[in-house]
Amino acid sequence: MSLKKLGHFQIVDTKRLLAKDQFLFTKAEEWKEGDDAESLRTVGTKITGVIAVDGADYGDDSLRELNRGESLTIKVQQPLSAFNDWKPFGSIFKITEVTKAVIYGQFRNQLSLTVPSLERIK
């Protein structure tokens, strides 16, 4: 038996997962949405970062820094110009608030995040 829409009921505890994480900025690109090429509109920016510090508590000390080095693309509800002074492989940031989080993929090991903004760490 195969149930549908089970992912809709899965809750991601982003505060516990991301509260202590720090990301190394790698790239920024426009985030566009639409049904076809003619209806595409820019809704924000896609920021790609590598987990530099994985501060999540996975319940076992042997799993400390389990996801360090993994890459994540975050949809940010800010224009691309908000990130003009961010340097690839030179800027560190953290996620302070999440608007939407979805776990997906065949093995439920992919994470899609939408956030209002990112906090650059100086």
Sequence and secondary structure as in RCSB ss.txt:
>XXXX:A:sequence
MSLKKLGHFQIVDTKRLLAKDQFLFTKAEEWKEGDDAESLRTVGTKITGVIAVDGADYGDDSLRELNRGESLTIK
VQQPLSAFNDWKPFGSIFKITEVTKAVIYGQFRNQLSLTVPSLERIK
>XXXX:A:secstr
   SSGGGG    HHHHHTT EEEEEEEEEEEE SSGGG EEEEEEEEEEEEE     SSGGGTTTTTT EEEEE
ESS GGGGTT  TTT EEE    SEEEEESTTS EEEEEES  EEE 
